[in-house]
Amino acid sequence: MNQKINQIKRSPAFSGMILFFLFLIVYFGVQYLQAPESFWSIKTYRNFMSLFKSFSPLILVTMGQAFLMLMGIIDISIGMQMSFANVLAAMLPEILGLPTPVAWLIALLATILLAVLNGVIVSCLRIPPLLAGFAMIYVIKGINLLIAPKPGGKVPAIANQVFDSMLFGFIPFSLILLAVMYGIWLYLEKTPLIKAVYAIGGNERNAYATGIHTTAIKIKIYALAGFFTGLAGLCYTAAYTTGNPITGEIYGLQSISACILGGISLAGGWGNMASAVYGVGFQILVQTTVPKVFTMISKATGVNYNTYWHNLFSDIIILLGLVVTIFAIRAQRTTFISGLKKQIKGAKADE
């Protein structure tokens, strides 16, 4: 038993797991205080399950970001890539009259190609990831706004109905999809590809010296991240039945902070997909719980608080979580600065 506990403590996801479960208790505690008479009803379960539908795009984007961060790369443009997939999926049927399945397939493939292009820029042209990400944000945003100057598009109602459905009446479709995506990680984790990813994240020069084709591996992982990001865009399309050219911009920074919160090192080579899931889960619970707390305070005091207060306190809590993760976990603390240098200087940081 003690050996199992020590193994959990040594896991990269330990810090994220603690944050997640602590705030999960807070989440359900607030739910109980809001409506104690209905807390033990099916309503509480359905409210919690609805989070998977609402936040599945962010979860998938974070999973895509995790693949890159394990190599010591961050992509702040990944949120705009999600919006790119969303805009294409919603607008192609309206602009070109394409059948929805064809439009969605094109959107997914185009997002993968866009991610590969980003990977080529970083890996082959040796542009630092942070600078490349900044540039790609504005390039993709421009493309998105050309396709859809304002939110809109054509999304069949059946897409939302399927995405909002529950298997056997209690398992959300979105949760099944996320479980399948996590299963892909579990499979890849045992392959030479992910072993090479950890090696590159640990030290790219040493990985290259052992015979790993670092450039090819990076481009493959960018493509894999593009797949998760494109799927996130399709989920957003199905969940909200519209195309929004800029809504995913904030997802880039949120996915990075979620990965760090979960225990993934900014320098690469440390962490796993569970880290990303715990980290984004913590963020989602904070963003969901804080407005409920303010609603309770408003009812008790008669003072109304707008969403700026909600966002302020949510961000403060997430910031505190980041500080605790980075400075309380020695493995994170010792690699944070070197990881930041790697994002700014690119491959030179390994030299």
Sequence and secondary structure as in RCSB ss.txt:
>XXXX:A:sequence
MNQKINQIKRSPAFSGMILFFLFLIVYFGVQYLQAPESFWSIKTYRNFMSLFKSFSPLILVTMGQAFLMLMGIID
ISIGMQMSFANVLAAMLPEILGLPTPVAWLIALLATILLAVLNGVIVSCLRIPPLLAGFAMIYVIKGINLLIAPK
PGGKVPAIANQVFDSMLFGFIPFSLILLAVMYGIWLYLEKTPLIKAVYAIGGNERNAYATGIHTTAIKIKIYALA
GFFTGLAGLCYTAAYTTGNPITGEIYGLQSISACILGGISLAGGWGNMASAVYGVGFQILVQTTVPKVFTMISKA
TGVNYNTYWHNLFSDIIILLGLVVTIFAIRAQRTTFISGLKKQIKGAKADE
>XXXX:A:secstr
 HHHHHHHHHSTTHHHHHHHHHHHHHHHHHHHHH GGGTTSHHHHHHHHHHHHHHHHHHHHHHHHHHHHTTT   
TTHHHHHHHHHHHHHHHHHHT   HHHHHHHHHHHHHHHHHHHHHHHHTS   HHHHHHHHHHHHHHHHHHH SS
SB    HHHHHHHT EETTTEEHHHHHHHHHHHHHHHHTTSHHHHHHHHHHH HHHHHHTT  HHHHHHHHHHHH
HHHHHHHHHHHHHHHSSB SSTTHHHHHHHHHHHHHHT  TTSSS  HHHHHHHHHHHHHHHHHHHHHHHHHHHH
H     HHHHHHHHHHHHHHHHHHHHHHSHHHHHHHHHHHHHHHHGGGGG 
